[in-house]
Amino acid sequence: MLEAKLAEIQSKAGKAEDKWEARVREYENRLRVAGEKIKTEKQGGKERALQLEGQVRWVFCFFFSLSSFPMNFPASSSMQLSRLDISHLPEPGAGCVRNANKQGA
């Protein structure tokens, strides 16, 4: 009788320990997944920040080059804004501020 009670208690203790181990594994897995998600989101944020920074630099470079563009043509001139030569500007996000500074603009 005593041996049966001891076996029953040991069995219950083993089951409880198995349940705790399963919980720990589940929490470790959730923590790993959350860490990967944070890492991915952080990397995406860095990429987005770089993209936006490139756009801001391009816009600054564009307007800087427009400010140095001679705008003293007569009002009757056929020159239109759409015909401005901006071929010297790099593509958006190409770091045009640094390029414009190197060109002496």
C-alpha positions as CSV (number, residue, x, y, z in Angstrom):
1,M,0.0,0.0,0.0
2,L,2.8,2.4,0.9
3,E,4.7,1.5,-2.3
4,A,1.5,2.2,-4.4
5,K,1.1,5.7,-2.7
6,L,4.8,6.4,-3.3
7,A,4.5,5.4,-7.0
8,E,1.4,7.6,-7.4
9,I,3.1,10.6,-5.8
10,Q,6.2,10.1,-8.0
11,S,4.0,9.8,-11.1
12,K,2.1,13.0,-10.2
13,A,5.4,14.8,-9.5
14,G,6.8,13.6,-12.9
15,K,3.7,14.8,-14.7
16,A,3.8,18.2,-13.0
17,E,7.5,18.5,-13.8
18,D,6.8,17.6,-17.5
19,K,4.1,20.3,-17.6
20,W,6.5,22.9,-16.2
21,E,9.2,21.9,-18.7
22,A,6.6,22.3,-21.5
23,R,5.6,25.7,-20.3
24,V,9.3,26.8,-20.1
25,R,9.8,25.5,-23.7
26,E,6.7,27.4,-24.9
27,Y,7.8,30.7,-23.2
28,E,11.3,30.3,-24.6
29,N,9.8,29.8,-28.1
30,R,7.6,32.8,-27.7
31,L,10.6,34.9,-26.5
32,R,12.6,33.8,-29.5
33,V,9.8,34.6,-32.0
34,A,9.3,38.0,-30.4
35,G,13.0,38.7,-30.5
36,E,13.1,37.8,-34.2
37,K,10.1,40.1,-34.9
38,I,11.7,43.0,-33.1
39,K,14.9,42.5,-35.0
40,T,13.0,42.4,-38.3
41,E,11.0,45.5,-37.5
42,K,14.1,47.3,-36.3
43,Q,15.9,46.5,-39.6
44,G,12.8,47.6,-41.6
45,G,12.8,50.9,-39.7
46,K,16.5,51.5,-40.4
47,E,15.9,50.8,-44.1
48,R,12.9,53.1,-44.2
49,A,14.9,55.8,-42.4
50,L,17.6,55.6,-44.9
51,Q,15.1,55.8,-47.8
52,L,13.5,58.9,-46.3
53,E,16.8,60.5,-45.6
54,G,17.7,59.9,-49.3
55,Q,14.5,61.5,-50.4
56,V,15.1,64.5,-48.2
57,R,18.6,64.9,-49.5
58,W,17.4,64.7,-53.1
59,V,14.7,67.3,-52.5
60,F,17.2,69.6,-50.8
61,C,19.6,69.2,-53.6
62,F,16.9,69.8,-56.2
63,F,15.8,73.0,-54.5
64,F,19.4,74.1,-53.9
65,S,20.1,73.7,-57.6
66,L,16.9,75.6,-58.5
67,S,18.0,78.4,-56.2
68,S,21.3,78.7,-58.1
69,F,19.5,78.5,-61.4
70,P,19.3,81.9,-63.2
71,M,15.7,83.0,-63.0
72,N,16.1,86.5,-64.5
73,F,14.7,85.6,-67.9
74,P,12.0,87.9,-69.3
75,A,8.4,87.2,-68.5
76,S,7.7,86.7,-72.2
77,S,10.3,83.9,-72.4
78,S,9.0,80.6,-73.7
79,M,11.0,78.8,-71.0
80,Q,8.8,76.7,-68.8
81,L,9.5,75.0,-65.5
82,S,9.0,71.6,-67.2
83,R,11.9,72.5,-69.5
84,L,14.4,73.1,-66.7
85,D,17.5,71.0,-67.2
86,I,17.9,68.8,-64.1
87,S,19.8,66.1,-65.9
88,H,22.8,66.9,-63.6
89,L,20.9,65.8,-60.6
90,P,21.3,62.2,-59.4
91,E,18.3,59.9,-59.0
92,P,16.4,60.3,-55.7
93,G,18.1,58.7,-52.8
94,A,21.5,58.8,-54.4
95,G,23.0,61.2,-51.9
96,C,22.8,64.3,-54.1
97,V,23.8,66.7,-51.3
98,R,27.2,65.2,-51.1
99,N,27.4,65.1,-54.9
100,A,26.3,68.7,-55.2
101,N,28.9,69.8,-52.7
102,K,31.6,67.9,-54.6
103,Q,30.6,69.7,-57.8
104,G,30.9,73.0,-56.1
105,A,27.2,73.9,-56.4
